[in-house]
Amino acid sequence: MSSLPNTTDLEIDSAWIDPAWIAFSRSENIHELTSDFHGFAQGLGFQPPESAEQVITDLMSAPLQSALESLFDQQSSFHPGAREMISAFIVRGVDYRGIHAKETQWALNYLSSRVRPDSPLHAYTLHHQCQRWIWEGQPATALKILDDFESAASAPKNEVLKLWQQALIDSVRGFALMELGNFRGATEFLQNSLKISQGLDFALQESVQFTLGSMFRESCQPQKAIELWYEPQRIQRMESSSEWPRLVATHLNACRCAIDLKDASTALHALEKAEHYLPQIQDRYPRLVGYRHLRRGELCTLEEDYATGEAMLISAIEHFESSDPPCPEGWLEARLSLGQYALLQNNLPLAWAIVKKLIEEANELGHIRLRSQALLMQTWFFVSERPPAVDSYQQTLDQVQMIHNPALLFHAFSNLLNYSVNHLGEQEAEKLREKISSLRGQLTDTNYQQLIEKHLPKGLHETNPQ
């Protein structure tokens, strides 16, 4: 590690630290910061300045706990401001999805007694901790942590950094509400975070756009998701900053949305874009290779190249299972697509067995999003040419109410409503219309109306409460 000056000049440190944090809020890329923001590396204490990028990248790549402990070791010559800034890079990590929530929770506790109370580092670390809890299937835990933090935390004195902290908190609160199925509330917080981030050019805006686009996808609005993800300035920013992982994730998700729209041309364009950038990062992000296999298999199935589609889906499952670390949400999603493939092949017994097993496994692993998708898929059998027997209806109805996503739950109820009209009578159908109406408060008004038009034929929604 480079030799660094041992300084305790807190006046110089405090004069430098706010501008440094503002620079970080606008670019979390260490190469961009050391290249474009004059004095950033020197302010951290690096001599020569060019050594900063390699030293920080090495710390970001190391295990989080050992990296922070070495940074705050008494023998370390980093001054307090440098420790703050470098801690932010470590908390983020080279692969921010490769760090677990409990590790970030340890970091938050470790830093709380070592960094000044009004440092933006605390909110930034909390943001990552809560994001990781949500990724690990515990959005309610994330909301509780956010509530506790907002009631006790000190806000930065600098107005720009105060707004950055608010944008960080709003973005992850919106993400948690989305995962809990409150799409109306999630929209409010995500849009507020995006408004702040775009107004002050925070780097956060790209991830907020991605999350908001994900909510559009989850709420069955795939075209709006594609339009938001492919906003030209967003793509240009990611390309100029060499944000290859975000670019690949953007294109792979856009591919999935295009498949949902049955737009094979757009799906292929998005997949080829992802494949263009993937070789640069596939060693560090092996799960993205699995998602490439998965999207290729789904696209082949859409194009009725069933043999290649099945082979690619199986390849995706094997990749997710063998990758280090394993990616259970990936292989669950790939097996769900394999179940959809079996349904398209009219192999109802195989598709039914796959879906039942997926519901059980997703529940055990705590992946509520994929459990919801599997529960919805279970209702597709009730609108097939050979629907299940009437005695399985009540069990399915009870199960689908575990769906956390109100748009998917709307779709599931509409499938069962169609079945009930044909097999169970008007009394049961009216109960389902009431359940559908009860979802209005969780969805935006526009989204709710779109779902009525998409999933409820005229003969079914005429008596639906408006």
N, C-alpha and C positions, 0 to 999 in steps of 0.2 A: 504493500500500500504506500502511496506517496507520503512524503514527509509533510506534515501540516503544522501551521503555526499554533502554538498553545496560547490562546488569548482568553482573557476573562473580561474584555472590554465590552460590557453589556450595552453601553451607549451606542457604540459603533454597530453592535449586533442588532439592536432594536431599530436603528435607522435603516438597516438593510433588509430586515426580515419581512416587513409588510410588502414592499415591492417584489421580493422573491416569491412570496406566497401568491400574490396576484399573477405573477408570471406562471407559476405552477398551475393555478386555477384555469389558465388559458391554454396550457399545453403540458400534459403529464409525460411527454416524451423527452427523455434525458438528452438525446442527441439534438433535438430541436431547441431545447432550452440552452444548452451550452453553445450552440451555433448562432442562434438568433437573438438571444437576450444578453447583451454585452455586460460582462462583469458577474454573470451568474456563477460560473465555476470558481472565479477568484473569490467571490463572496463566501462560497462554501469553504474556502481555505486551500484549494488545490493549487499546487505549484509543481510542475507546469499545469495550466488549466486544462490541457488536452487529456490529462489523465483522469479527469472526473468521470467521463462517460464509462470507461472500462471498470473503474472501481465500483461505481454505483450499480452497474449492470451485474457485476459479480455478486454484490450484496443482495440484489433483487432475486438472483437465481439460487441463493443459498437458502436453507431452511429458515423460516421466519424467526423463530426464537433465537437461534444461534447468531443470526445476522444482527438483530437488535441488541443482544447482550454484548457482542463485540463492539458495536457502535457506542454503547454507553459504558464500556469498560473504563475503569479509572486511568488506565494507561493510554486510552485513546486521546489523540490531540485535537479532535473536532471541538469547535466552540459550540455553545448551546444552540445557536440558530442553525448551524449546519446539521446538528443532530436532529433537530425538528424536521428540516427539509428532507434529509436522507431517509429518515423514518417513514415519511410519506411514500417514497419510492419502494421501500421494503414492504410496507403494508399492502401496496398495490400488487407487487410481485411481477415477474416477467409474464407468468400465466396466472392472471387474477382468479381464474376458475380452479386453479390447482391448489389453492389454499382453503382450508376448511374454516367454518364459522368459529369453532372452539379455539383454533389457533389465533384467529383475529380477536376473539374475546380476551385471550391471554395478553395479546399485544395492547389492547385498550387498557387493561388493568395495569400492565407493566409501565405504560407511558404516562398514566395519570399522575404518578408521583414524581416523574422525571422531567416533565415538560410543563411550562407555565400554564395556568388554568384557562387563559383566554386564547390559547393557540388554536388555529383552525385544524391542527392535526387531530384533535379529539373528535370533531365532527366528521372529518374525513375517514378516520379509522372506524368510527361507528357506522358510517355509510357502508363501508365494505363488509363489516361484521353483519349488518342487517341484510345486505344483499346475499351474503353467503348463507345465512339462515333461511332465506326465502328459497334459494336454489336447492337447499337441503330439505325442503318441504315443511318449513316451520314459519310461515308468514305471521302467525299470531304472536310468536315469540319476538319477531322483529318489531311488531307494533308496540309491544310492551316495553321493549328497550328504548324505542324512539320516544314514547310518552315519558319515561323516567328521565331520559336525557334532556328533553325540552323543559322539564320542570326544574331541573337542577343545574344545567350547564351555564357557563359564562359565555356570552357572545363576544366575538372579536370587536375591538374598538373601531377598526377601519370599516367604513360603510360598504365598500366593495366586498370585503371578506365576510361581512355580516350577511350580505345577500347571497354570497356563495354558499355559506353554511345553510341558509334557508333553502336554497335550491337543492343542495345535497339531501337534506332531510325530506323535502317534499317529493323528490324523485323516488326515494326508496319507500316512503309511505304509500305513494301511488302504486308502486310495484307490489307491495304487500297486499293492498286492498284489491288489486287485480287478481292476485292468486287466491284471495279469499272469496272472490266472486262479486265484489262490490264495484262493478264497472263504472257506475255513475260517480262514485266518490273518487275512484282511481283516475278517471278522466280529469276531474277538477285539479287534483294535486299534480299530475303529470303535466298538464297544460300550463299550470302556474310555474312549475320548475323550468319548463321549456321557454316560457316567456322571459323569465329572468336570465336564463343561460344564453339565449340568443341576443338579448339586449346588451349583455356585458361580455359576450363572446367567450363564455366559459367552455372548456373542453367537454364538460358534462353534457352539453346539448346533443352530442352524437349518441350517447348511450340512452338519453331520455327519448330521443326520436326512435331509437330501436325499441325501447320498452313500450312506447305509445303505439308504434306499429305492431308490436306483438299483441297488444290488447285489441287492436283492430282485427288482427288475424283470429284471436281467440273468440272475438264477438261476431265471427262470421262475416267480416267485412274485408276480405282479402285484397280487393282492389285498392282500398284506402291505405292498407298496409304497404303495398308495393309503391304507391305514389309517395308516401312519406319516407320510406327507406331509400328510394331512388331520387330524392330531392337533389338536384345537380350540385348545389353548393356543399351538401353533406358528403357526397361521393368524392368531390374534388378535395375537400379538407382531409378525408381519410387517405386518399392517394398521395397527397403532398406530404402528409405526416408519416407515410409508410405504415399505416395502421392495418397491416395485412390480416390479422385475426378478425377484426371487426368487419373488414371488407368481405372476407370469406363467409363469415356468419350472416352478413346481410344478404349476399347472393344466394346462399343455401336456403335461407328463410323465404326470400322472394320466389325461389324456385318452388317451394312447397305451396305458397299462395297461388302461383300460376297453375299448379297442378289442381288445386281445389277449384279453380275457375275453368278447368279443362282447356287451358291455353298452352298447348304443347310447345308452340314456338317461343313464347316468352319464358317458359320453364327451361327450355334448352339453352336459351341465351344466358339466363341467370346461372345455370349450372356450369356452362363453359367459362363464364367469368370467374366463378369460384375455383374451378380447376386451374385457371391461369395463375392465380395467386397462391394456391395451396402448396406447391412444392417448396416455397420459401419458408414455410412455417410448420410443415407436417410433422417434423421430428419433435417440436415442442408442443404441438396441439394434436396429438394422435386421434382424439375423438372426432375432430373435424373431417378426418379421412373416412371414418365410419359414417358420418352424415353425408358425405359425398356418395358413398356406396348406396346409402339408403335412398337419397333423392334420385340417383340414377335408376334404381330398381323401381321406384314409384313412377318415374317418367316412362320407362319401358312398359310398365303395366298400362298406363294411360294410352300409350300408342299401340296397345294390344300385342306387343312383343313379349308374350307371357313367359317364355322359356328364359330369356335374358333377365326379365324382371324378377322372376323367382330366384335365379342364381345370384343376382346382386343383393336381394333382400337377405338371403342366407349368408352371403359374404359380409354384409353389414352386421348381422347378429354375431358372427364369429369374431369380427374385428372388435366390437364393443366388449365382448366377453374377455378377450385376450389382451386388450390394451392395458397399459400401465400409466395411471391407475385405471381400473375397470370403469365403464360408463353404463351403469344400470339403466338410467333413463333412456339412453340410446338404444340398448337392446330391447327394452320394453316397447319403444316406439317402432322399431324395426319389426318386431313380432306382431304388433298391431297391424302394420301394413301387410304382413304375411296373412293375417286373418282376413283383411279386406280383399286380398288376392284370392283366397279360398272362396270368399263369398261371391266374387265376380265369376269364378269358375263354377259357381253353383254347387260347390262342395259344402253344403250346409252343415253336416255333422262335424267336419274338420273345423270349419270356421267357428261353430258354436263352442267346440272344445277349446280352441285357442283363446277365444274371448273370455270364457269362464276362468281359465287358468291365469290370464292376464289380470283380470279384476282382483283375483286373490293375491298375486305377486305384487302388483302395484300398491295394493293396500298394505301389505307387509313391509314394503320398502318406503312407504310414506310418500309416494309420488302421486299426489292427488290429481294433478293435471292429466296424467296418462290414465289413471283410474277412471276419470270422468269420460275420457274419450272411449275407453273400453265399455263403460256402462252405456254410453250413447249407442255404440255399435250393436250392443245387445238388443236394442229396440228396433234395429233395422230388420231383424228377423220377423217382427210382427207386421211389417208391411211387404214381406216377400210373398212369392207365389205359394209358398208352403209355410204359413205362420205356425208358431208353436201352439200347443193345446191351450184351451182357455184356463186351465188350472195353473199354468205358469205365469199368467198375467199379473196376479197380485204380488208374487214374489219379485218380479221384475220392476213393478211400480214402486215397491218399497225400496229396492236397491237403487233405482235411478235418482231417488231423492238425496243420495249421497253426492251427486254431481255438484261440484262447487261452482262451475261456470254457468251463469244464468242463461247465456245464449245456447250452450249445448243442452241445458236442461229444458229450455223452450223447445228445441228440436226433438228431444226425447219425448216430452209430453205430447208434442204434435203427432209423432209416430204412434204413440199409444192411443191418442184421441182417434186417429184414423181407424185403428183396430177396434176400439170400443164401439164406434158408430156401426161398424159392420158386424160385430160379434156380441156386444154386451148391452147395447141399448142406450137410450138418451140420458137416463139418470147418471150412469157412469161417465158418459161423455161430458155432461155438464160439470161434474166434479173436476174433470181435467181442464175444462175451460177456465174454471176458477183458479186452478193452480197456475195456469199460464198467465192469467191476469195478475196474479200476486207477484210475478217477476218484474213488473213494470218499474218498481222503485229501485231495482238493482241495475237497470239499463238506462242509457240515455233515451230520450223520447224518440229520436230519429232511429236509433238502432232497434227499439222495440217495434216500431211500425214496419221497418224493413223485414224483421223476422216474421211478423204476421203475413206480410205479402209473399214471403218466400216459402214458408212452411205450412200455412193453413189455407187449403183450397176454399173457394167461396162457400161451398156448402157446409164447411166446418166452422169458419170464423164469422159467419153472419150473426150467430147468436153469442159470439164472444163479446164480453163487456168492452166497450170502447171508452 
